[in-house]
């Protein structure tokens, strides 16, 4: 676990930097185009290739890792490389066909993702879709390269792929300020291409060698297809949730999709840094432990992964609710993004934050089931959660409007996560439930103490600091810092096992440095 912690820390730092650039991208987008029909059209089109191939691409990567270990064990490194190239080439063929179909049917495809788009707004979105749909080819290949590097223990590079992608998109947004929207679509496509090209040399360095080889009769491919179908459905259901949210948001007027997207970016900024990092690092280890039938260490890895999510996400969820308005104001309120947009986005962020911990736990629990070659449980759970989300969307949108869409997402995530815990207990009986509950209670108490200190600090600081952007940044950052310190000290005093492990690791590093000196 100490090796996993070190890998996670490195990936976390890189991911945080890439997410900061991602936020810069979103800030520039709303500053240049505002919460407008153009921004809505671009965001909708940008999500189409991601949603369509992320379903297959993520499913491929998820099933590829445990099967690769199995092939390597039975056929050696050459056999495993052959298996990797077979999957790589099949993905190229499949994604090219999908891209051609997407290009031909770009307008009806766009209408599926935004049913209320008409006239000029639909035309802009369709043109964006025609340009970016070819990105599906490289999204799939990028997922395979990410999985390869993670198998080889290289997690940092996968966290860096967002750098070239965001640079391309930011360039496109700036160049499109004069109304040349075609350049924005082209550079967004180049951004998708850049992610694959960025990883390719590192994959070669770690032993990957491309060879044109296709075997549709490969027994491992057949096994992968059996496993991949439930994963496709499970991932597709999650993507469909996002599509339903955007589709319903498109009926609420211009700018609502952009505002919902802005709040969602803040939500997934945190999930991307912490949860995706933990998930990426822990999944290969869980797959190895599962394939070697090491039940004790497998259960311990599950327990520590879940506890890590709880320790990290509970305070962040509370902080996002307490400081949603100043956070959104600092990140987005400039140019054409108005104070009214800030209030709406902050409200949505608070609703998303309610389910933030559940989102994180669901991601880790899904990886646990996938590592055991159980792809049906996450699929069933995801389908049930989607049904709940759609029902709640339709109910809450009538009562709360756009706020209902975010709240429905959080409630469905909480219910789905609770059911995954129940399914895991049925499957492996004990995975440290008593330690998980103990950690949750201690963390929750620490969050309450932190919340009181954070809000009190913020209320005091806003009366002292100047009433401008600099004052907002200082008061918000200091409040967050005070809250983090209070929370850190509280959970350290409570002697939570995972916190003690981190402290011991830091002490070991310091002692090692002193001995070298």
Secondary structure, DSSP 8 states (H G I E B T S, - for coil): -HHHHHHHHHHHHHHHHHHHHHHHHHHHHHHHH-SSHHHHHHHHHHHHHHHHHHHHHHHHHHHHHHHHHHHHHHHHHHHHHHHHHHHHHHHHHHHHHHHHHHHHTHHHHHHHH-TT--HHHHHHHHHHHHHHTTHHHHHHHHHHHHHHHHHTT--HHHHHHHHHHHHHHHHHHHHGGGS-HHHHHHHHHHHHHHHHHHHHHHHHHTT--------TT-HHHHHHHHHHHHHHHHHHHHHHHHHHHHHHHGGG-TTHHHHHHHHHHHHHHHIIIIIHHHHHHHHHHHHHHHHTT-HHHHHHHHHHHHHHHHHHHHHHHHHHHHTHHHHHHHHH-STT--HHHHHHHHHHHHHHHHTHHHHHHHHHHHHHHHHTT--HHHHHHHHHHHHHHHHHHHHHHHHHTHHHHHHHHHHHHHHHHHHHHHHHHHHHS-SSHHHHHHHHHHHHHHHHHHHHHHHHHHHHHHHHS-SSHHHHHHHHHHHHHHHHHHHHHHHHHTT-HHHHHHHHHHHHHHHHHHHH-
